[in-house]
Protein backbone atom coordinates (compact mmCIF):
# COMPACT_ATOMS: atom_id res chain seq x y z
CA UNK A 1 0.00 0.00 0.00
CA UNK A 2 2.75 2.46 0.93
CA UNK A 3 4.71 1.50 -2.21
CA UNK A 4 1.65 2.09 -4.39
CA UNK A 5 1.08 5.50 -2.83
CA UNK A 6 4.74 6.38 -3.32
CA UNK A 7 4.54 5.42 -7.00
CA UNK A 8 1.41 7.56 -7.44
CA UNK A 9 3.15 10.53 -5.82
CA UNK A 10 6.16 9.98 -8.09
CA UNK A 11 3.92 9.92 -11.16
CA UNK A 12 2.18 13.10 -9.97
CA UNK A 13 5.63 14.69 -9.48
CA UNK A 14 6.57 13.74 -13.02
CA UNK A 15 3.36 15.30 -14.35
CA UNK A 16 3.95 18.51 -12.37
CA UNK A 17 7.58 18.72 -13.49
CA UNK A 18 6.74 18.14 -17.17
CA UNK A 19 3.90 20.67 -17.00
CA UNK A 20 6.17 23.35 -15.52
CA UNK A 21 9.01 22.58 -17.94
CA UNK A 22 6.75 23.02 -20.96
CA UNK A 23 4.34 25.76 -19.88
CA UNK A 24 6.56 28.21 -17.98
CA UNK A 25 8.83 28.97 -20.97
CA UNK A 26 5.72 29.61 -23.09
CA UNK A 27 4.37 32.11 -20.56
CA UNK A 28 7.65 33.74 -19.54
CA UNK A 29 9.39 33.97 -22.91
CA UNK A 30 7.25 33.27 -25.96
CA UNK A 31 4.01 34.97 -24.87
CA UNK A 32 5.37 37.38 -22.29
CA UNK A 33 4.76 40.53 -24.34
CA UNK A 34 1.22 39.47 -25.27
CA UNK A 35 0.29 38.84 -21.62
CA UNK A 36 2.05 41.97 -20.35
CA UNK A 37 0.08 44.11 -22.80
CA UNK A 38 -3.20 42.32 -22.09
CA UNK A 39 -2.90 42.57 -18.31
CA UNK A 40 -1.83 46.21 -18.48
CA UNK A 41 -5.00 46.91 -20.50
CA UNK A 42 -7.07 45.07 -17.91
CA UNK A 43 -5.37 46.31 -14.72
CA UNK A 44 -4.37 49.76 -15.95
CA UNK A 45 -0.79 49.25 -14.73
CA UNK A 46 2.30 47.08 -15.13
CA UNK A 47 2.64 46.79 -11.35
CA UNK A 48 2.32 43.22 -10.18
CA UNK A 49 2.13 41.58 -6.78
CA UNK A 50 4.91 38.98 -6.93
CA UNK A 51 3.70 37.11 -3.85
CA UNK A 52 0.23 36.70 -5.39
CA UNK A 53 1.71 35.49 -8.66
CA UNK A 54 3.87 32.88 -6.93
CA UNK A 55 1.16 31.63 -4.55
CA UNK A 56 -1.72 31.50 -6.98
CA UNK A 57 0.39 30.21 -9.87
CA UNK A 58 1.63 27.38 -7.65
CA UNK A 59 -1.97 26.50 -6.72
CA UNK A 60 -2.99 26.67 -10.39
CA UNK A 61 -0.16 24.38 -11.52
CA UNK A 62 -0.86 21.87 -8.77
CA UNK A 63 -4.52 21.73 -9.80
CA UNK A 64 -3.66 21.45 -13.50
CA UNK A 65 -1.12 18.71 -12.81
CA UNK A 66 -3.66 16.83 -10.70
CA UNK A 67 -6.25 17.10 -13.48
CA UNK A 68 -3.83 15.80 -16.10
CA UNK A 69 -2.67 13.06 -13.73
CA UNK A 70 -6.20 11.96 -12.87
CA UNK A 71 -8.05 12.38 -16.17
CA UNK A 72 -5.19 11.45 -18.50
CA UNK A 73 -2.89 9.03 -16.73
CA UNK A 74 -5.15 7.42 -14.12
CA UNK A 75 -8.06 7.11 -16.54
CA UNK A 76 -5.62 5.64 -19.09
CA UNK A 77 -6.81 8.02 -21.80
CA UNK A 78 -5.18 10.54 -24.09
CA UNK A 79 -8.66 11.61 -25.20
CA UNK A 80 -9.58 12.45 -21.59
CA UNK A 81 -6.43 14.59 -21.37
CA UNK A 82 -7.52 16.50 -24.49
CA UNK A 83 -11.04 16.98 -23.13
CA UNK A 84 -9.62 18.11 -19.77
CA UNK A 85 -7.52 20.77 -21.54
CA UNK A 86 -10.43 22.05 -23.61
CA UNK A 87 -12.77 22.23 -20.61
CA UNK A 88 -10.39 23.82 -18.10
CA UNK A 89 -8.86 26.38 -20.43
CA UNK A 90 -12.19 27.01 -22.15
CA UNK A 91 -13.97 27.76 -18.87
CA UNK A 92 -11.13 30.07 -17.80
CA UNK A 93 -10.86 32.00 -21.05
CA UNK A 94 -14.53 32.27 -21.91
CA UNK A 95 -15.34 33.36 -18.35
CA UNK A 96 -12.70 36.06 -18.77
CA UNK A 97 -14.27 37.13 -22.09
CA UNK A 98 -17.68 37.30 -20.40
CA UNK A 99 -16.56 39.24 -17.35
CA UNK A 100 -13.49 41.32 -18.26
CA UNK A 101 -14.13 44.12 -20.73
CA UNK A 102 -10.59 44.25 -22.11
CA UNK A 103 -9.90 40.52 -22.34
CA UNK A 104 -8.77 39.64 -25.86
CA UNK A 105 -10.67 37.09 -27.96
CA UNK A 106 -7.55 36.10 -29.91
CA UNK A 107 -5.68 35.42 -26.68
CA UNK A 108 -8.60 33.33 -25.43
CA UNK A 109 -8.68 31.14 -28.54
CA UNK A 110 -4.88 30.78 -28.51
CA UNK A 111 -4.95 29.84 -24.83
CA UNK A 112 -7.67 27.21 -25.21
CA UNK A 113 -5.72 25.66 -28.10
CA UNK A 114 -2.50 25.74 -26.12
CA UNK A 115 -4.13 24.26 -23.00
CA UNK A 116 -5.58 21.42 -25.05
CA UNK A 117 -2.25 20.61 -26.70
CA UNK A 118 -0.39 21.10 -23.42
CA UNK A 119 -2.61 18.61 -21.60
CA UNK A 120 -2.03 15.99 -24.29
CA UNK A 121 1.74 16.55 -24.51
CA UNK A 122 2.18 16.45 -20.74
CA UNK A 123 0.16 13.23 -20.59
CA UNK A 124 2.22 11.57 -23.33
CA UNK A 125 5.60 12.61 -21.90
CA UNK A 126 4.56 11.77 -18.33
CA UNK A 127 3.39 8.34 -19.43
CA UNK A 128 6.74 7.65 -21.11
CA UNK A 129 8.73 8.93 -18.13
CA UNK A 130 6.60 6.94 -15.69
CA UNK A 131 7.28 3.79 -17.67
CA UNK A 132 11.00 4.52 -17.81
CA UNK A 133 11.63 5.59 -14.21
CA UNK A 134 8.86 4.01 -12.16
CA UNK A 135 8.31 0.97 -14.35
CA UNK A 136 4.63 1.67 -14.49
CA UNK A 137 3.04 2.38 -17.84
CA UNK A 138 -0.05 4.52 -17.18
CA UNK A 139 -1.12 4.59 -20.84
CA UNK A 140 0.04 1.74 -23.02
CA UNK A 141 -0.92 2.82 -26.53
CA UNK A 142 -2.57 5.40 -28.71
CA UNK A 143 -5.14 2.85 -29.92
CA UNK A 144 -8.02 4.93 -28.56
CA UNK A 145 -7.38 7.39 -31.43
CA UNK A 146 -7.76 4.59 -33.97
CA UNK A 147 -11.37 3.77 -33.06
SVG drawing of the C-alpha trace seen along z (x, -y; Angstrom):
<svg xmlns="http://www.w3.org/2000/svg" viewBox="-20 -52 34 54">
<polyline fill="none" stroke="black" stroke-width="0.4" points="0.0,0.0 2.8,-2.5 4.7,-1.5 1.6,-2.1 1.1,-5.5 4.7,-6.4 4.5,-5.4 1.4,-7.6 3.2,-10.5 6.2,-10.0 3.9,-9.9 2.2,-13.1 5.6,-14.7 6.6,-13.7 3.4,-15.3 4.0,-18.5 7.6,-18.7 6.7,-18.1 3.9,-20.7 6.2,-23.3 9.0,-22.6 6.8,-23.0 4.3,-25.8 6.6,-28.2 8.8,-29.0 5.7,-29.6 4.4,-32.1 7.7,-33.7 9.4,-34.0 7.2,-33.3 4.0,-35.0 5.4,-37.4 4.8,-40.5 1.2,-39.5 0.3,-38.8 2.0,-42.0 0.1,-44.1 -3.2,-42.3 -2.9,-42.6 -1.8,-46.2 -5.0,-46.9 -7.1,-45.1 -5.4,-46.3 -4.4,-49.8 -0.8,-49.2 2.3,-47.1 2.6,-46.8 2.3,-43.2 2.1,-41.6 4.9,-39.0 3.7,-37.1 0.2,-36.7 1.7,-35.5 3.9,-32.9 1.2,-31.6 -1.7,-31.5 0.4,-30.2 1.6,-27.4 -2.0,-26.5 -3.0,-26.7 -0.2,-24.4 -0.9,-21.9 -4.5,-21.7 -3.7,-21.4 -1.1,-18.7 -3.7,-16.8 -6.2,-17.1 -3.8,-15.8 -2.7,-13.1 -6.2,-12.0 -8.0,-12.4 -5.2,-11.5 -2.9,-9.0 -5.2,-7.4 -8.1,-7.1 -5.6,-5.6 -6.8,-8.0 -5.2,-10.5 -8.7,-11.6 -9.6,-12.5 -6.4,-14.6 -7.5,-16.5 -11.0,-17.0 -9.6,-18.1 -7.5,-20.8 -10.4,-22.0 -12.8,-22.2 -10.4,-23.8 -8.9,-26.4 -12.2,-27.0 -14.0,-27.8 -11.1,-30.1 -10.9,-32.0 -14.5,-32.3 -15.3,-33.4 -12.7,-36.1 -14.3,-37.1 -17.7,-37.3 -16.6,-39.2 -13.5,-41.3 -14.1,-44.1 -10.6,-44.3 -9.9,-40.5 -8.8,-39.6 -10.7,-37.1 -7.5,-36.1 -5.7,-35.4 -8.6,-33.3 -8.7,-31.1 -4.9,-30.8 -4.9,-29.8 -7.7,-27.2 -5.7,-25.7 -2.5,-25.7 -4.1,-24.3 -5.6,-21.4 -2.3,-20.6 -0.4,-21.1 -2.6,-18.6 -2.0,-16.0 1.7,-16.6 2.2,-16.5 0.2,-13.2 2.2,-11.6 5.6,-12.6 4.6,-11.8 3.4,-8.3 6.7,-7.6 8.7,-8.9 6.6,-6.9 7.3,-3.8 11.0,-4.5 11.6,-5.6 8.9,-4.0 8.3,-1.0 4.6,-1.7 3.0,-2.4 -0.1,-4.5 -1.1,-4.6 0.0,-1.7 -0.9,-2.8 -2.6,-5.4 -5.1,-2.9 -8.0,-4.9 -7.4,-7.4 -7.8,-4.6 -11.4,-3.8"/>
</svg>
